[in-house]
Amino acid sequence: MKMPFDAMNELSDDVLLVLYANGDRAAAGALTNRLTPLVFSLAFRLLGDQAEAEDIAQEAMLRLWKIAPNWRQGEAKVTTWLYRIVSNLCTDRHRRRKGLGLDEVAEPRDPTPSVERQMQDQDRARALRSALEGLPERQRQAVVMRHLEELPNPEIAQILGVSIEAVESLISRGKRQLKATLCSLKKPLGLEE
């Protein structure tokens, strides 16, 4: 039985994935509309490059469609599984581009009209991205998922395949290292009067 598209928005991710696996194209559309922005956002925050984030999001969604027939409903959250895939894909991409300089990484667009403000924001974003790049991979992933994606620690633990205590430790060490790295840049970045 096919359901109206509006009714699809009320269903859980698990149910939509099972419906898709059973041939319901509307379920695929609803799930794509719901999950693609989340997947793209995580990839963009981990990589800092829109084109690469779009590629990662597309690859993650393709992998979701491929596993749909074998999905075991209730075993894991679809978003947790997807975030883990995105995290792994970003790690792979990050390792491949390790040799790129920051100047070769695309800057996110800033709609602020002031040129001075725009340059200052770009400097701050570049400094944060550079500081994040300096973190060990797992620390960077944990910090981004917790503070930029606002995921709860238990979900991050599932995504990274570690304990909640390990996530807390990764976040704490990552924040300490970020603070140490960024403190010396307060004045040049206009964060100190």
Buried (B, 14 or more C-beta within 10 A) or exposed (E): EEBEEEEBEEBEBBBBBBBBBEEBEBBBBBBBEBBBEBBBBBBBBBBBBBEBBBBBBBBBBEBBBEEBEEBEEEEBBBBBBBBBBBBBBBBEBBEEEEEEEEEEBEBEEBEEEEEEEBEBBBBBBBBBBBBBBEBEEBBBBBBBBBBBBEBEBEBBBBBBEBEBEBBBBBBEBBBEBBEEBBEEBEEEBBEEE
